[in-house]
Amino acid sequence: MSASSFDAVLDSAPVREAARLLGEAARTGTACDPVKPLLEDGGIGAAYAVQHLLTEAAIGAGRRVVGRKIGLTSVAVQRQLGVDQPDFGVLLDDMAFGSGQEVPLSRLIQPKVEAEIAFVVDRDLDADRPTLGHVLGVIGYALPAIEIVDSRVRDWRISIFDTIADNASSGLYVLGSSPKKIDSLDLALCGMSLEKAGEPVSVGCGAACLGNPLNAVVWLARTVAETGRPLRAGDIVLSGALGPMVSVSAGDVFEARISGLGNVSAMFSEG
C-alpha cells in the first residue's frame, strides 16, 4: 500500500471508529465488541491502520516504542483463535516487567500467558528485503520471555482483523535476565515448558514458531521494512509462542523454562 493510500485509509470513518472503540476499551478496562465488521471491507491494511492510530496516540501520551511482537506463529495458537497467518504489533516502554516482578492484573482485561524467545537487535537493519543472513548479523542476544497477551475484544472473539487492530492482542511482557548469544543455540529444537505452581500447563519447542523463531524474525524484518519502519538497534523482538496460551488469575505464578536460554517467571497480583 502506498503512503497516500495508507493516509486515506487512516482518515476513513470505519478505521477511526474501530480505533475509538479499542482505545476506549483499553482506557476503561471494559472489552468491546469485535471491530471486524468495520474493517473487513478495507482488508488487512485497514486493521494495521487502526493499530497505527492507536500507536500514535500512545506516543502522543508520552509512551515510547521499544520493539515489536510477532503473533500467531504457533499452529496451536492459530487453532485456538481461528486464524491462519502471523501478525505483528509494537512493544511500548511501559509494557515490560522483569522476571519475578509482580504484574498487576488491573492493567489487563482478559490476560493469557505464553512462553517465547525474545531477541534484542544491536544494529539497524536497513536491507530492503532482509534475509536470514541479515537477521543473524544484527541480533545481539536472546532471552527467555513470557508474553502476557490480552484482548480489548470481548471474550477473545477475534478475527485476524481484530487482533491486528488491537496491537496483535498485546498486553505486557516479562523478560529473563540471562542474555545468550544465539550462535551456540539450536533454536528449532530448544524445548519449552511453562509451569504454573510447579505443574506444566503448556509445552512446546522452537519449531512451533514458524519452524524456527528466526523464521518469524525474518518475516517480521521483511514486513516492517516494507512499511518503511525497519528494525533498529535496541529493538526487542518477541518472536512468537512456543506452545498454547494459558489463562491467568490473580495469585498465579508462572515459570517458563527454555532449554539453552534458562528460566523466566511472572507473578500476578490483584492490584
Secondary structure, DSSP 8 states (H G I E B T S, - for coil): --HHHHHHHHTSHHHHHHHHHHHHHHHHT--B---HHHHGGGHHHHHHHHHHHHHHHHHHTT--EEEEEEES-BHHHHHHHT--S-EEEEEEGGGEEETT-EEEGGG-SS-EEEEEEEEEE-S----SS--HHHHHHHEEEEEEEEEEE--SBGGG---HHHHHHTGGG--EEEE-S--B-STT--TTT-EEEEEETTEEEEEEEGGGBTTSHHHHHHHHHHHHHHTT----TT-EEEEEESS--EE--TT-EEEEEETTTEEEEEEEE--
